[in-house]
């Protein structure tokens, strides 16, 4: 009786500041809603909470760093979350975290009521800690992954058997995924070899998949002694401070092969057996043994100036062309050859014409040098037969003499200075020369008439002198 009285006196309701405090009775049934506050230690055989659960979480215990009436002091809450349903769903256990200001941070620990699964954000093991499986004589595993019936095993980590000391990571029913941390990390294998005798290796990173081989030496193909290094060399370290790696990769619609730098000293080699048959250097220059054939024409989307070789409309074609968008145009084509460093001969094709021995052709064909041919045929429009027409005004020899004395060349024939500067049109010059020959023919005919008349006059005079 005295003990009950003492408890009642301790929790007696007093009126202070207009607020009444309620009693807490020592009884076996639940008391209606009430609050209590003590500054010491509360002790009870069993502590029951009846707050229930909700979809967003219902707190059952609040832990503060100070005054419980100050929300900013809240640090942890034990709660139920999830509405109850079939198969023991809902009323899952949660421990919620709060910031220095009492703001909600998230879940620290979660235990699912239906499955018993324990979920934590991070689990840090102390020194010398361990997770020890049950193990059997047939399977000395240390950690097993079991289904909810605690009979069906889905996999294990540990030794395969008492006699086999290898460490296994085994999945009985599915795949095994090893995922390094986001933004970095590596999966390292330190052994003599990695074997896969039943399947394939799949790299499935969403943005970047890489297979890298450490540098183990360099050598060309050698099928009898086995070359130093890998048969396909992917070099993951620079040879010096100015080079990067040798890689094979993919980009949109293309497979690419990369070397360390744009240099003539580096490139790609192609072998037939152990004989080098081709090479492409880091500047794009190529060197090939044998012949080449081009059976189509350029249809890709390249840009810039280039020399293009192919078949167009059934004809072998070699052109210079600039495919820069908006500025496409043909380019001059240059062919050059010789036997020494000083006797090269060039042939150039430009918009002005074809030049042989000159890089600046002035017409459809310009030749700096001698043309040797067994026959030259010039097509010419118009000819000099007009000289023989009846209405042609043949200049008198006196007029010809006056023009020659004044100009030092025949009328209609270019002067030496003009020929030196402009050259001559062979066809036109032949027509002009023929006109002069035809004029000379007319002069000769006229002179012959005069000579014949004089000879006849002379005979008449001689007859008169004999017979006066």
C-alpha positions as CSV (number, residue, x, y, z in Angstrom):
1,X,0.0,0.0,0.0
2,X,2.8,2.4,0.8
3,X,4.6,1.6,-2.5
4,X,1.5,2.4,-4.5
5,X,1.0,5.6,-2.5
6,X,4.5,6.7,-3.2
7,X,4.1,6.2,-6.9
8,X,0.8,8.0,-6.9
9,X,2.4,10.9,-5.0
10,X,5.3,11.1,-7.5
11,X,2.9,11.3,-10.4
12,X,0.2,13.3,-8.7
13,X,-1.4,15.8,-11.0
14,X,-0.5,19.4,-10.1
15,X,-1.7,22.5,-11.7
16,X,1.1,24.7,-13.0
17,X,0.8,27.5,-15.5
18,X,-2.8,26.6,-16.2
19,X,-1.8,23.0,-17.4
20,X,-2.8,19.9,-15.6
21,X,-0.6,16.8,-15.3
22,X,-2.2,13.3,-15.5
23,X,-1.7,10.2,-13.4
24,X,0.1,7.0,-14.5
25,X,-1.5,4.1,-12.6
26,X,0.2,0.8,-12.0
27,X,-2.2,-1.5,-13.8
28,X,-2.3,-4.4,-16.2
29,X,-4.6,-2.9,-18.8
30,X,-3.7,-0.1,-21.1
31,X,-4.4,3.4,-19.8
32,X,-6.2,5.9,-22.1
33,X,-4.0,8.4,-23.9
34,X,-1.7,10.3,-21.5
35,X,1.8,11.9,-21.3
36,X,4.5,11.5,-18.7
37,X,7.8,13.2,-18.2
38,X,10.6,12.1,-15.8
39,X,14.2,13.2,-15.4
40,X,15.5,9.8,-14.2
41,X,15.5,6.3,-15.6
42,X,12.2,4.6,-16.5
43,X,12.0,0.9,-15.8
44,X,9.4,-1.6,-16.8
45,X,9.2,-5.4,-17.4
46,X,7.5,-4.8,-20.7
47,X,7.1,-1.6,-22.7
48,X,4.2,-1.6,-25.2
49,X,3.6,1.0,-28.0
50,X,0.3,1.2,-29.8
51,X,0.9,3.8,-32.4
52,X,0.2,1.5,-35.3
53,X,1.6,1.8,-38.9
54,X,1.0,3.8,-42.1
55,X,2.1,4.0,-45.7
56,X,4.6,6.7,-44.9
57,X,5.7,5.5,-41.4
58,X,4.4,5.8,-37.9
59,X,6.9,6.6,-35.1
60,X,6.9,4.5,-31.9
61,X,10.0,5.8,-30.2
62,X,11.7,9.2,-30.5
63,X,15.3,9.8,-29.4
64,X,16.5,13.4,-28.7
65,X,19.8,14.9,-27.8
66,X,18.2,17.3,-25.3
67,X,14.8,18.7,-24.5
68,X,12.2,16.4,-26.1
69,X,9.9,19.4,-26.6
70,X,12.5,20.9,-29.0
71,X,12.0,19.4,-32.5
72,X,15.6,20.3,-33.6
73,X,17.0,17.9,-31.0
74,X,15.4,14.8,-32.7
75,X,18.1,12.4,-34.0
76,X,16.6,8.9,-34.3
77,X,13.1,7.4,-34.6
78,X,12.0,3.8,-34.3
79,X,8.9,3.3,-36.4
80,X,6.6,1.0,-38.4
81,X,6.0,1.6,-42.1
82,X,3.7,0.1,-44.7
83,X,0.0,-0.8,-44.4
84,X,-0.6,-4.4,-43.4
85,X,-1.9,-6.8,-46.0
86,X,-1.9,-10.4,-47.1
87,X,1.2,-12.6,-46.7
88,X,2.3,-10.6,-43.6
89,X,3.0,-7.4,-45.7
90,X,3.3,-4.1,-44.0
91,X,4.3,-3.0,-40.4
92,X,8.0,-3.2,-41.4
93,X,10.6,-2.0,-38.9
94,X,12.5,1.2,-39.6
95,X,15.1,3.3,-37.9
96,X,15.0,6.8,-39.3
97,X,17.8,9.4,-39.2
98,X,17.6,13.1,-38.6
99,X,20.0,16.0,-39.1
100,X,21.4,18.5,-36.6
101,X,18.3,20.6,-37.2
102,X,15.9,17.7,-36.8
103,X,15.3,17.4,-40.5
104,X,14.6,13.9,-41.9
105,X,17.7,12.3,-43.5
106,X,16.5,8.9,-44.5
107,X,16.4,5.2,-43.3
108,X,19.4,3.9,-41.3
109,X,18.1,0.4,-40.9
110,X,15.2,-1.6,-42.4
111,X,13.8,-5.0,-41.5
112,X,11.0,-6.5,-43.6
113,X,8.4,-8.3,-41.5
114,X,7.3,-10.8,-44.1
115,X,10.8,-11.9,-45.3
116,X,13.1,-11.0,-42.4
117,X,15.4,-9.2,-44.8
118,X,17.8,-6.7,-43.2
119,X,18.7,-3.6,-45.3
120,X,21.4,-1.1,-44.3
121,X,22.9,1.7,-46.3
122,X,26.5,0.8,-45.4
123,X,27.9,-2.1,-43.4
124,X,31.4,-1.7,-42.0
125,X,33.0,-4.8,-40.4
126,X,35.3,-4.4,-37.4
127,X,38.8,-5.8,-37.4
128,X,38.9,-9.6,-37.3
129,X,35.2,-9.8,-38.0
130,X,33.8,-12.6,-40.1
131,X,30.7,-14.1,-41.6
132,X,30.7,-17.8,-41.0
133,X,28.5,-20.2,-42.9
134,X,27.4,-23.6,-41.6
135,X,29.4,-25.6,-44.1
136,X,29.2,-29.4,-44.8
137,X,31.6,-32.1,-45.6
138,X,30.6,-32.0,-49.3
139,X,30.6,-28.2,-49.6
140,X,32.9,-26.3,-47.2
141,X,31.4,-22.9,-48.0
142,X,31.6,-20.1,-45.5
143,X,28.8,-18.0,-46.8
144,X,25.7,-19.4,-48.5
145,X,22.8,-17.7,-50.1
146,X,19.5,-19.5,-49.3
147,X,15.9,-19.1,-50.2
148,X,13.3,-18.4,-47.6
149,X,12.7,-22.2,-47.1
150,X,16.3,-22.3,-45.7
151,X,16.8,-25.5,-47.8
152,X,17.2,-24.3,-51.4
153,X,20.7,-22.8,-52.0
154,X,21.1,-20.1,-54.7
155,X,24.9,-19.9,-54.4
156,X,27.9,-19.6,-52.1
157,X,31.2,-18.0,-51.5
158,X,34.0,-20.2,-50.1
159,X,35.8,-23.5,-50.8
160,X,34.3,-26.0,-53.1
161,X,35.0,-29.0,-50.9
162,X,37.2,-30.1,-48.0
163,X,39.8,-31.3,-50.5
164,X,39.6,-28.3,-52.9
165,X,41.1,-25.2,-51.3
166,X,40.2,-22.9,-54.2
167,X,37.8,-20.1,-53.3
168,X,34.6,-20.1,-55.3
169,X,32.0,-17.5,-56.1
170,X,29.1,-19.7,-57.4
171,X,25.6,-19.0,-58.5
172,X,23.4,-22.1,-58.6
173,X,20.5,-20.4,-60.5
174,X,21.7,-17.3,-62.4
175,X,24.6,-15.0,-63.4
176,X,27.3,-13.5,-61.3
177,X,27.8,-9.7,-61.5
178,X,30.9,-8.0,-60.3
179,X,30.4,-4.2,-60.3
180,X,33.2,-1.8,-59.3
181,X,32.1,1.4,-57.6
182,X,30.6,4.2,-59.7
183,X,33.2,6.5,-61.2
184,X,36.2,4.2,-60.8
185,X,37.4,1.0,-59.3
186,X,38.9,-2.1,-60.9
187,X,38.4,-5.9,-60.8
188,X,41.9,-7.3,-60.6
189,X,42.9,-10.9,-61.3
190,X,46.4,-12.0,-60.2
191,X,47.0,-15.5,-61.6
192,X,48.8,-17.4,-64.3
193,X,45.7,-17.3,-66.5
194,X,42.0,-16.6,-66.7
195,X,40.0,-19.4,-68.2
196,X,36.6,-19.5,-69.8
197,X,35.8,-22.8,-71.4
198,X,32.0,-22.7,-71.6
199,X,30.9,-19.2,-72.6
200,X,31.9,-15.7,-73.5
201,X,33.1,-12.5,-71.8
202,X,30.6,-9.7,-72.0
203,X,31.4,-6.1,-71.3
204,X,28.2,-4.1,-70.7
205,X,29.1,-0.8,-69.2
206,X,26.5,1.8,-70.5
207,X,29.1,4.3,-71.7
208,X,32.6,2.9,-71.8
209,X,33.8,-0.7,-72.1
210,X,37.6,-1.3,-72.0
211,X,39.9,-4.3,-72.2
212,X,43.5,-3.4,-71.5
213,X,46.7,-5.5,-71.7
214,X,49.8,-4.6,-69.8
215,X,53.0,-4.0,-71.9
216,X,54.9,-7.2,-72.3
217,X,57.2,-6.4,-75.2
218,X,57.1,-5.7,-79.0
219,X,57.8,-7.9,-82.0
220,X,56.5,-8.6,-85.5
221,X,54.7,-11.9,-86.3
222,X,56.8,-15.1,-85.7
223,X,54.8,-18.3,-86.0
224,X,57.6,-20.7,-85.0
225,X,59.1,-19.1,-81.9
226,X,55.9,-17.1,-80.8
227,X,56.3,-13.4,-80.8
228,X,56.9,-11.3,-77.7
229,X,53.7,-9.8,-76.4
230,X,50.2,-10.5,-77.6
231,X,49.2,-11.3,-81.2
232,X,46.8,-8.3,-81.0
233,X,48.7,-5.6,-79.1
234,X,46.7,-3.1,-77.0
235,X,49.3,-1.0,-75.2
236,X,47.9,0.6,-72.1
237,X,51.0,2.7,-71.2
238,X,52.9,5.3,-73.1
239,X,56.3,4.5,-74.5
240,X,57.4,8.0,-73.5
241,X,56.0,11.2,-72.1
242,X,54.5,12.4,-75.4
243,X,52.6,9.3,-76.5
244,X,49.4,7.7,-75.2
245,X,48.0,4.2,-76.1
246,X,47.4,1.8,-79.0
247,X,43.7,1.0,-79.0
248,X,40.9,-0.6,-80.9
249,X,37.4,0.8,-80.4
250,X,34.0,1.7,-81.8
251,X,32.3,4.9,-82.7
252,X,29.1,5.7,-84.6
253,X,28.9,3.3,-87.6
254,X,32.7,2.7,-87.6
255,X,35.4,0.6,-86.0
256,X,38.5,2.5,-85.3
257,X,42.2,1.7,-84.8
258,X,44.2,4.3,-82.8
259,X,47.9,4.9,-82.3
260,X,49.7,7.2,-79.9
261,X,50.3,10.2,-82.1
262,X,50.0,11.6,-85.6
263,X,53.5,10.7,-86.7
264,X,55.2,9.1,-89.7
265,X,57.2,7.0,-87.3
266,X,54.1,5.2,-86.0
267,X,51.4,3.4,-87.9
268,X,49.8,0.0,-88.9
269,X,51.6,-2.8,-90.6
270,X,50.0,-5.7,-92.6
271,X,51.7,-9.0,-93.1
272,X,51.4,-11.9,-95.5
273,X,53.0,-14.6,-93.4
274,X,56.1,-12.9,-92.1
275,X,56.4,-10.5,-95.1
276,X,55.3,-6.9,-94.7
277,X,52.9,-6.2,-97.6
278,X,51.5,-2.9,-96.5
279,X,51.7,0.0,-94.1
280,X,49.7,3.0,-93.1
281,X,51.5,5.6,-91.0
282,X,50.2,8.0,-88.4
283,X,49.9,10.8,-91.0
284,X,47.8,8.7,-93.4
285,X,50.6,7.9,-95.9
286,X,50.4,4.4,-97.3
287,X,52.9,1.9,-98.9
288,X,51.7,-1.3,-100.5
289,X,53.2,-4.2,-102.4
290,X,51.4,-5.4,-105.5
291,X,48.6,-3.8,-107.5
292,X,45.4,-2.1,-106.5
293,X,41.9,-1.9,-108.1
294,X,39.1,0.5,-107.5
295,X,35.7,-0.8,-108.7
296,X,33.4,2.0,-107.7
297,X,33.2,5.7,-107.2
298,X,33.3,8.0,-104.2
299,X,29.9,8.3,-102.5
300,X,30.9,8.8,-98.8
301,X,30.5,12.1,-96.9
302,X,34.1,13.1,-96.7
303,X,35.1,16.8,-97.0
304,X,38.1,18.8,-98.1
305,X,40.5,18.6,-101.1
306,X,41.6,15.1,-102.2
307,X,42.8,13.0,-105.2
308,X,40.1,10.5,-106.1
309,X,40.5,7.3,-108.1
310,X,37.6,5.1,-109.3
311,X,35.3,3.9,-112.0
312,X,32.8,6.4,-113.3
313,X,30.3,5.7,-116.2
314,X,32.5,2.7,-117.3
315,X,35.7,4.9,-117.4
316,X,38.7,4.8,-115.1
317,X,38.9,8.2,-113.5
318,X,41.5,10.2,-111.6
319,X,40.4,13.6,-110.5
320,X,41.3,16.3,-108.0
321,X,38.2,17.5,-106.1
322,X,37.4,19.6,-103.0
323,X,34.2,18.3,-101.3
324,X,34.0,21.0,-98.7
325,X,30.3,21.6,-98.3
326,X,29.2,24.8,-100.1
327,X,32.5,25.1,-101.9
328,X,32.8,21.9,-104.0
329,X,35.1,22.3,-107.0
330,X,37.6,20.5,-109.2
331,X,41.3,20.9,-108.3
332,X,44.4,20.9,-110.6
333,X,45.9,17.4,-111.3
334,X,49.7,17.1,-111.4
335,X,51.8,14.2,-112.8
336,X,55.5,14.3,-112.5
337,X,58.4,11.9,-113.3
338,X,62.0,11.7,-114.3
339,X,65.3,9.8,-113.8
340,X,67.3,12.4,-111.7
341,X,66.6,15.1,-109.2
342,X,66.9,17.8,-111.9
343,X,65.2,16.4,-115.0
344,X,61.6,15.9,-113.9
345,X,58.9,16.4,-116.5
346,X,55.5,17.5,-115.4
347,X,52.0,17.3,-116.8
348,X,49.4,19.5,-115.2
349,X,45.6,19.8,-115.8
350,X,44.0,23.0,-114.7
351,X,40.9,25.0,-115.6
352,X,43.1,26.8,-118.2
353,X,44.1,23.6,-120.0
354,X,46.9,20.9,-120.1
355,X,50.4,22.0,-119.5
356,X,53.5,19.8,-120.4
357,X,56.7,21.2,-118.9
358,X,54.9,24.2,-117.6
359,X,52.7,24.7,-114.5
360,X,50.8,27.6,-116.0
361,X,49.1,26.5,-119.3
362,X,47.8,29.4,-121.4
363,X,45.5,27.4,-123.6
364,X,43.9,23.9,-124.0
365,X,47.4,22.5,-124.5
366,X,50.7,24.3,-123.6
367,X,54.0,22.6,-124.3
368,X,57.3,24.0,-123.1
369,X,59.7,22.1,-125.3
370,X,59.7,20.2,-128.5
371,X,56.8,18.2,-129.9
372,X,57.9,15.2,-132.0
373,X,55.3,13.4,-134.1
374,X,55.1,11.5,-137.3
375,X,52.0,13.4,-138.3
376,X,50.2,16.5,-137.1
377,X,46.6,17.2,-138.3
378,X,45.0,20.6,-137.7
379,X,41.4,21.1,-138.4
380,X,40.7,24.6,-139.7
381,X,37.6,26.6,-140.4
382,X,37.9,28.7,-143.6
383,X,40.8,28.6,-146.0
384,X,42.7,31.1,-148.3
385,X,40.9,30.3,-151.6
386,X,39.2,33.7,-151.3
387,X,42.4,35.2,-153.0
388,X,41.4,33.6,-156.3
389,X,37.9,35.1,-156.2
390,X,37.2,37.6,-159.0
391,X,36.3,40.4,-156.6
392,X,39.5,40.0,-154.5
393,X,41.5,43.2,-154.4
394,X,45.1,42.1,-155.0
395,X,47.4,44.8,-153.6
396,X,49.9,46.2,-156.1
397,X,53.6,45.4,-155.6
398,X,54.2,49.1,-154.9
399,X,51.7,48.9,-152.0
400,X,53.4,45.7,-150.8
401,X,56.8,47.4,-151.0
402,X,55.6,50.5,-149.1
403,X,54.0,48.3,-146.3
404,X,57.2,46.2,-145.9
405,X,59.4,49.2,-145.8
406,X,57.2,50.8,-143.1
407,X,56.5,47.7,-140.9
408,X,59.3,45.2,-141.7
409,X,56.9,42.3,-142.1
410,X,54.2,41.3,-144.6
411,X,50.7,42.7,-144.1
412,X,48.5,40.2,-142.3
413,X,51.5,38.3,-140.9
414,X,52.3,38.9,-137.1
415,X,55.6,40.6,-136.4
416,X,58.5,38.9,-134.6
417,X,57.5,40.7,-131.3
418,X,54.0,39.5,-131.6
419,X,55.1,35.9,-132.1
420,X,57.5,36.1,-129.2
421,X,54.7,37.4,-126.9
422,X,51.6,35.6,-128.1
423,X,52.9,32.7,-130.2
424,X,51.1,31.7,-133.4
425,X,48.1,29.7,-134.3
426,X,49.5,27.0,-136.6
427,X,46.2,26.6,-138.5
428,X,45.6,30.3,-138.9
429,X,49.2,30.9,-139.8
430,X,49.1,28.3,-142.5
431,X,46.0,30.0,-143.9
432,X,47.8,33.4,-143.9
433,X,50.9,31.9,-145.5
434,X,48.7,30.2,-148.2
435,X,47.1,33.5,-148.9
436,X,50.5,35.1,-149.5
437,X,51.5,32.1,-151.7
438,X,48.3,32.5,-153.7
439,X,48.9,36.3,-154.0
440,X,52.5,35.5,-155.2
441,X,50.9,33.1,-157.7
442,X,48.7,35.9,-159.0
443,X,51.7,38.2,-159.2
444,X,53.6,35.6,-161.2
445,X,50.7,35.1,-163.6
446,X,50.5,38.8,-164.1
447,X,54.3,39.1,-164.6
448,X,54.2,36.1,-167.0
449,X,51.5,37.9,-169.1
450,X,53.7,41.0,-169.3
451,X,56.8,39.0,-170.2
452,X,54.9,37.2,-172.9
453,X,53.6,40.5,-174.3
454,X,57.1,42.0,-174.2
455,X,58.5,39.0,-176.0
456,X,55.8,39.3,-178.7
457,X,56.6,43.0,-179.0
458,X,60.3,42.2,-179.3
459,X,59.6,39.8,-182.2
460,X,57.6,42.4,-184.0
461,X,60.3,45.0,-183.6
462,X,62.9,42.6,-184.9
463,X,60.8,41.8,-188.0
464,X,60.5,45.6,-188.7
465,X,64.2,46.1,-188.5
466,X,64.9,43.4,-191.1
467,X,62.2,44.5,-193.5
468,X,61.9,48.3,-193.2
